[in-house]
Amino acid sequence: MREFFMKTLKTLAFAAIALIGASTGANAAEVFLATDDFVGISFWLISMGMLAATAFFFMEQANVSTQWRKSVNVAGLVTGIAFIHYMYMRAVWVETGETPTVYRYIDWLITVPLQLVEFYLILAAVRKVPTGIFWRILIGSIVMLVGGYAGEAGFINAMLGFIIGMAGWIYILYEIFSGEAGKSMAKSGNKSLVTAFSALRMIVTVGWAIYPLGYVFGYLTGGIDDNSLNVIYNLADFVNKIAFGLIIWSCAVANSGKSRA
Ligand SMILES: *C/C=C(C)/C=C/C=C(C)/C=C/C1=C(C)CCCC1(C)C
């Protein structure tokens, strides 16, 4: 009881600090969200979704067994980091009417590697897995993001950035489908892990495809305005960060109480 109380208190303290940090940013702008600004409203909705998910994942620590805490913790870190970035991006959007995609990269550079590390963490929670999986997925994600960032920021040719980014993503897909990570999953013999792993893989394949498509329309062919692109990215992040975390959490709950295979 006392332990649960302390945990809840810690979570609330975290949320309060985050809110104070974020609201000072918003106050400095002194411009309010227009009631017909649907892009701004979508930023606001996703921010709150991220906050709720963060509080939820941290509080659920109490309901999962020790070897699953890390995975659920990382899910909370991902949505917590995204929450602060969303508050910031909303403030910039409300004041200037734009949110350069480059801001999103700051968020992606932290949250995407954390999310991919989850593939390793959930495998490691049920069986012994080689750490090579961890490093290869991590490096793949950095190649993907640095390539995309360099292209979008204009440091290198946009097409070249796209090709490097795609190579990183395809490598990640290879690793989680046919590489050591995929094989370890198949060998685990743990039904809820297999279900969760497959669902996460679908997110990384289908849900993540939205970002390179946004890159193509935004930088290579043209033909999408900033408003639509922001709404699309916001909805994508909602699924790709919150649903992603929920899948991990449900696998953690299903496996808690069981001993390590
Ligand atoms: C929460 C944010 C997420 C899951 C962001 C994911 C971003 C990507 C999967 C980006 C991928 C890209 C490519 C595959 C090639 C072109 C450049 C990128 C970075 C847009």
The ligand as a Gaussian input file, in Angstrom:
#p B3LYP/6-31G(d) Opt

LIG

0 1
 C        7.224000       8.147000     -32.861000
 C        7.880000       8.405000     -34.080000
 C        8.177000       7.453000     -35.011000
 C        7.775000       6.033000     -34.842000
 C        8.888000       7.879000     -36.197000
 C        9.307000       7.078000     -37.169000
 C       10.004000       7.589000     -38.297000
 C       10.362000       6.873000     -39.404000
 C       10.063000       5.416000     -39.526000
 C       11.045000       7.544000     -40.472000
 C       11.502000       6.950000     -41.591000
 C       12.206000       7.548000     -42.745000
 C       12.525000       6.700000     -43.807000
 C       12.216000       5.234000     -43.767000
 C       13.215000       7.172000     -45.053000
 C       13.172000       8.634000     -45.221000
 C       13.468000       9.372000     -44.008000
 C       12.573000       9.025000     -42.801000
 C       13.424000       9.389000     -41.610000
 C       11.321000       9.885000     -42.854000

